[in-house]
Amino acid sequence: MKLPKFSLDNYQFVLIVFILLTIAGINSYISIPRSENPMMDIPGASVITIYPGANPNDLEQLVAKPIEDAINELDDIIKVKTTIRDGITVTSVEFSFKTDPDKKFNEVSEKINSIKNKLPSDIYSIDLWKYSSTDVAILQLGLVSDIANYKTLKAKADILKNKLKTIKGIAKVKIIANPDQEIHIDIDFNKIAMLGVSLEQISKAIISNNTNIPGGNISLSDYNFGIKTDGTYNDLQQIKNTVINSSKGKILRLKDVANVHFDYQKQNWYAKVNKQKAIFIKVEQKKGYNIFDIIDKSKKTIADFNNNLPKTIKLKYVFDQSIGIDNRISNFRNNLLQGIFLVGLIIFLAIGFRQAVVVVTAIPLSIIIGLNFVYFMNIGLQQITIAALIIALGLLVDNSIVIVENISRYQKLGYSVKESAIKGTSEIGWPIVSSTVTTLLAFIPIAMMPDKAGEFIKGLPVTIVATLTVSMFIALSLNPVLAYFFNKKTIKSKPQNQSKTKFKYLNNFITGHYRRTLKYALNHKIIIILSSISLFVFSLLFAIFFVGKSFFPHAESPQFLIDIKTPDGNNLQKTEKVTSYIENVLDSVPDVKLYATNIGHGNPRVYYNIIPKTYSKNFAEVYVELNHFDKNDFYLLIDKLRKKFKNYSAANIEVKIFEQGVPLDAPIEVYFFGQDYSILKHYTDSLQNWLKANKNVININNELNKAQKNLFIKINKDKANIYGVPIYEINRTIRIATNGYAISKFHDKIGDKYDIVIKQKINKQYSINDFEKIYVKSLSGKMIPLRFLANIEFRKAPATITRYGFKRTAKLTADIKPNANIDEIMKPIIKKLKKLKFPQGYSYKIAGELEARSET
């Protein structure tokens, strides 16, 4: 090999090259983006439709199917899933990973816009959410106060939001868990029935008095003027004075039949931090920026803001992603220093101090220079690349050790320093190349891993290949140069006794036990070869049958979630009572640093593969952060909480640990396809019983175990026709009476917008008696009581409808305990499923971790 001789003959050039590469590496280390997890965009989108008052069956027909039909027209679809609950539909579509995420999101947006006129006109909102790892919070802040109202908290949050938005690297700042204000028009239904005024009259009167039609332009003399009209409401008093009817010289105003006032919209998401009322501020990072730069600037801004807050409002850090990243980088630095010290110590004891310095130099240089290539590959410093650097620490020093030891051997044989460096390196140069390439080839399959998992883990093989390749060139070019400068004098051979005295114990081991073992192996080649083959086969069989396979281990961070599901039909107040019990339990745990309670919604997204659950009145989630992470103490606490919550009768409480890998609802996920829920329930109940028998399965969730009672208003269409009342008018009146209906918008003087909502005037809570006060206007102008046209009854219906691949399904999910083997759990389950006889049109599908793993 000529490279060592070339390096020594041109050592100035070699040193300058490595100095420049080191400077570039330091610059790369400073500039490289830092985040907790790899930044990646998955081609896909979720369509979230909110339609208050609609039950799952109606939503399936009116909303879910039209949206699915529109999406189905697109190409490259991998999977489509829809979840339907009271008042909300979430349709998620995932496309082939090879497609352009932005293009596919735009295509979904276009399709949804094209069918909006086919969907019910009174849908509250249709939102599109793009799949991306950048919408994970790097900061979650809580503005906390039991005294200040939501309007005050929102005003303060807006000030902080506007300041944070100006910081370079921040993508979005969102204020969440904050109910918007509305103008409520609480109508006395009895009074308008007596006066013969319909809801339609009131609606038209408000809309017509709140319309601003541009007047166009007009030319006067030599000038052109734009004509402006003032046709909108300017204050609340104008709304109250709106004329809704005039008869025989008497004017009937809105304030005569309704109470007009500001109020908060119906709260669907209620948040608390350590039991105190709160709203959240979520900060998201742009791709390609250093999280530490963003957090440092953000904290300065937040500190200034915090100093100006009134004493009644406190700002709390709920989640700070930079802490976890800083801990990982600190752990790597510690491992690096430990590695340098231990390697240096061993080489010093085995060969000498100067040789140890040469070997130790290769460790930081390989990492620093290797980061150049990681940076140029657009890969940031995150948990995957940090793990790769830790793995590389144990590999990259091998080449330098072998080279330096062989150079030292030639010096002891009497060769000059330069000859020893050339001969010692050249002699084993090609074996080092071949061994390094062989090691690198082991990581090629990981680099070629397809789909989301491949993109997620790409930083691991790239980092290891870069650092090991650099370490090989350092060993073959820089190490001979350094060895030459560090060993100017030729080392003469020393008597064996003198050598033994210097490193007595190390030499005794090498010349004693190891030499005898090596001699025996060389004299009994067949036995050693057969033993090695037998050990390999045994290890392979053991790995196949006894070692679990999982690409998705636990994250080992000091955070976890507690999911609460109360019986279907429960309201937010009932769900909040359960969270109060959990909060009391958490208060008794000394290591709990902070907890954030979310009632009616999941916690904002703080971990890359956990998608928050959308609005549900019988759901709550508590985010818990501990003071520190100790593996044994952490899992003991999780087991303790699970045992405590297991027998709680008022709700199903699940303690969930953060896990690595692609987003999954749960490790165990099984779908049953078919139209009849009574048949599907038979299969889900059987599967639930099978899973319950395994002590390693936890948090079993069978959707068909949940059924809720709906208040069903059965309209007598014959009577409606006799009285001359359109069915649409009945449905519309019921909607206004029970949930309210936004008919227009009010713009205040500073430009803020508020929905104008008409609704029935009631006491604190709606009751059955309030239906007695509802009247519907017939085509002849008469006011007909609703009780003449419809009967009220309670009916059971599915609480949740799930659709997968455009088909109705029943889903069962479950988690597994830490260190449990999912293959051992699912193998007997799959055998039982295969033995089941399904009717025509019915089938099943295994999803979850097994499906995600098979994709890679």
Helices and strands as residue ranges (DSSP letters): H 3-9, H 11-31, E 44-50, H 56-59, I 60-64, H 65-71, E 77-85, E 88-95, H 101-115, G 116-118, E 125-130, G 133-135, E 137-144, H 150-164, E 170-176, E 181-187, H 189-195, H 199-208, E 217-220, E 223-226, H 236-240, E 243-247, E 250-253, H 254-257, E 258-264, E 270-273, E 276-285, H 291-307, E 314-320, H 321-350, H 353-376, H 383-393, H 398-412, H 417-441, H 444-447, H 451-457, H 459-473, I 474-478, H 479-486, H 496-502, H 504-509, I 510-514, H 515-523, H 525-545, E 559-565, H 572-587, E 592-599, E 619-626, H 631-646, E 652-657, E 668-673, H 677-692, E 697-702, G 703-705, E 707-715, H 717-723, H 727-739, E 741-747, E 753-760, G 768-773, E 775-777, E 783-785, G 786-788, E 790-798, E 801-804, E 807-816, H 822-835, E 843-846, H 848-854
